[in-house]
Amino acid sequence: MTQTFDRTALFTLARDLLTGGGLPPEKAETVAELLIQTDEIGVTTHGISMVSYYLPELAKDLMTKEGTHAVLADNKVTLLWDGNYLPGHWVMTRALDTCMERAAEYGMAAMAIRRSHHIGCLSALTRIAADKGYVCYIATSDPSGQWVAPYGGCEPLLTPNPWAVGYPGRDHPVLIDTCASITTLSKVREHINSGTEFAHPWMLDGTGHATTDPTVINQTPKGSILPVGGADHGHKGFAMGLMVEMLTQALAGHGRVEAPTRWGANVFLQVMDPEAFGGREAFVAQVEHLNEACRNSRPIDAARPVRIPGDRAASAASRSTSGGIALPDEVLTRIRTCAAEAGLAFPDPL
């Protein structure tokens, strides 16, 4: 079940919860805005629902409230930042602005970031650059996390290691957003919170058997999330996971070697300007030619035509604008609890 809410009301609630948790207003507004944009495109696991996970981090001073990032290296086209465990959405908006400025000047720019806090939905971030005509790649990992077993092993070692690419199309950006594991930790938590199992055996119990039970991550021996490809072709997801950790940790010069214990994010960000290659107009022409060929491909099921990544996000954003933002009960339960504990009124559904 879902209920729909006014955008401004949800933004105000998210902002007020974060400021109540000690985040300065400017940072709280940036985080809240991106969380609501995430809900608008239908990714409710990473929208306002994340406030319920961020507030305990703020209360324990595990998410840094004051200050800014440190620039550790600046070679014009390549940069290295230390995020100092500041709110990831806030760090990433500044990183995107810097890389877009450099890409406009040099054609491309790349940045590695160590020790940011969680950066949220990658599509919401790549969409910022893609809407301005850039190609944007983002990958992230958490050096403190161990949730995904390497292929052939049954002990969790890696994080889901998401990566995303956003690039301009004619009507809306193409937004490819995936990860090296077969599902995300947020989806695992969602199933645990709602008391449901996965429809497919996407988990591995502590003895190495594939299962639909999400609670294996809380059992002893600890279970794990399977890599993309599952028990059959998981070597592909495992390789992808290694690539993400190389880009986000090895290039940042800081990661699992230092054995951090705080929830955080290492990031690799690259922005490219199509104008510096074959030109933006030619870029969009090529993208849309392939997009339309795919959409016009004869579908297996006529009721489910081929979609391009980003089509569903664009439709969700349009629905959110006209009819409000839809949130599932599992999210509402947690955020209502946060609001009640903070003494804030919860908005009425539309």
VENTA-V321003 format. One line per field, one symbol per residue. ss: DSSP state (2 for helix, 1 for strand, 0 for the rest). psi: psi as a letter, one per 20 degrees, with the letter a starting at -180 (. if undefined). A space follows every 50 residues. Layout:
ss=???
psi=???
This chain:
ss=01111022222222222222000022222222222222220002220222 22222222200001000001111100011111000102222222222222 22222201111111110000022222222200011111111000000110 00000111000111111000000111111010002222222222000000 00110000011002222200000110100222222222222222222222 00000222000000111111111222000222222222222222200000 00000000002222222222222011112222222222222200000000
psi=qqqqqpghggggggghgghhijpqgggghgggghghhghhjjmihjchhi hhhhghgghjkiopgrarrpohpokfhqqpqoikkrphhgghhhgggghh ghhhgihrqqpppqlrrpjbphhhghhgghhjjqppppqqroiiqnipqq pirjppgrrhmqqqppqqaghrqpnpoarirhrrhhhghghghikqrqiq nirprijjpqriohihijrpqparpqrpibhgkihghggggggghghhgg hikpchhilqiqpapqqppppqohhidjqhghghggghggghgghippqg ohimrpqpphghgggghghhghjrppprhgghgghggggghikqqpqqq.
